[in-house]
Amino acid sequence: MNSIPFGVRGRASWVKAGTAYALIVFAIGFALGAIRVLVLVPHLGATASVVLETPIMLAASWKVARWSVQRFNLQPERRSRLLMGIAAFTVLMVAELGVAVFAFGESPALYVSGIWSIAGGIGFAAQICFAGFPWLQAYRH
C-alpha cells in the first residue's frame, strides 16, 4: 500500500464514500418518497408533504454521511470531505434523473423544470445541504 501515491488512495476513498453515501440516501429517499406520494400528497398537497419529509431526509443524510466517512476511513481534511460531497451530489442527481426518465417516463427537461416549483426548490435545497454535510462534519472533527 505504501507504493500507492496519496492522491490516488485519497481519491478512491472520497469517491467510494460519496457513492455509498448517495446510494444509501437515495434508497431512503425513494422509500420515503413513495410514502409521501401515495399517502401524504393526496391529503396535504405536494408542498406540505415535502416540508414534512425534508427534515427526516436531512437527519438521515447527516447520519449516513458520518457513517460513510467512518466506513471508508476518510480523513478529516476538508478537501476530501468537499470532494466526497461533490461526488455524492453527482451520483444522487444521476440516480434521480435516471429514475425520472426510465421509471416514470419524464423527459430530462421536465425533471429539471420541476426544481422551479416550490416543492422542487425545497427538495433541491435539501440536496445541496446533503452535499455539504461531509464538509460540515469535518469542522466538528
N, C-alpha and C positions, 0 to 999 in steps of 0.2 A: 504494500500500500504506500510505502514511502516514495515509490517511484512515480506516483501519480501527482502531477502538479496540483497545488491547492485550488486553483481556479476550476479545474475540471471536476475534482471531487466536490468542491463547494457548489458548483453549478448543478451537479447531479442531485445534491441534497435539496436545493431550493426548488428544482423542477419537480422532483418526486413529492416533496412536502406540499407544494402548491397544487399539484394534480390530485393528490389524495384529499386534501382539504376541499377542493372544489367538488370532486365527485361525491364525497360524503354529504356535503351541504346540499348539493343538487338533489340527492336522493331524499333527504329530509324535506326539502322544499317541494319536491314532486308529491310526496305523501301529504304534506300539509296543504299543498295547492289543490289536490283532489278533494280534500275535505272542505276547503274554502269554497271551491266552485260548486260542489254538489250540495253542501249543507248551508253555508253562510250566505253566499251571494243571493240565492232566491229570497232570503228573508231580510237581509241587511243592505244589499247592493254591493257593487264592486269596491267602491272606495272604503266603506266602513269595514268590509271584510279584510281588505289589505291592511288597514290600520290595526286591526286585531291580530293579524298574522305576523306582521313585521317585528314586533318585539320578541316574539318566540324565535323567529328565524335569526335575529341578531344575537340573542343569547346562545342559541345553538352554534352559530358561526364562531362566536368568541371561544367557546369550549372546544370546538373541533380544531380551530386554529392552534390553540395551545397543545392539544393532543398531537397534531401533525408535526409541530415543531419538535416536540419531545420524541415522537416515534422515529423521525428521520434525523434526529440529533443535529438539528440546525443550530448553528452558532448564534449567540445573542447579538451579533453585529447587525446594525440597522440595514446595511446594504443588502445582505442576503434575505432579510425579512421583507424588505421592499420588493425584491425580485420574486420572492415567494408569492406575495400578494398580487403582483402583476401576472404571474403565471396562473394563479388560481382564478383571477378575474377573466383571463383569456379563455381558460378551459370552461368556466361556467357559462360565458357568453356563447361559445361554440356549442356547448351541450344544449342550452336553452333554444338557440336558433335551430339546431338540428331537430329537436322535438317539435318545435312550432311548425317547421317546414315538412318534416317527414311523417310525423304522427298526426298532426292536426291540419295539414294541407295549407298552411298560411304561406304567403309569399314573404321573402326576406324584407321587402319594403313594408308590408303590413305589420310584421313583427317589430321593426324599428319604429314605425309610426305610433305603436302602442305606448311607447315611452312618453309621448307627449300628452297622454291622458293623466288625470290626477293620480289614479291608482298605479299607472305605469311609472309615473315620476317618483312616487313613494317607493315602489319596488326598485327602481334604478338607483335611488339614493341609498337604499339599504345595501345594494350590491357594491356600491362604492365604499361604504363602511366595511363590508365584508372584505374587500380588497385591502383595506388599510389596517385591519385587525392584527395581522402578524407584525407589522411595523410598529404599531402602537404598543403591542405587548413587549417589544424589545426595550421600551422605555421603563417598563415595570420590572425588568430583569435585574 
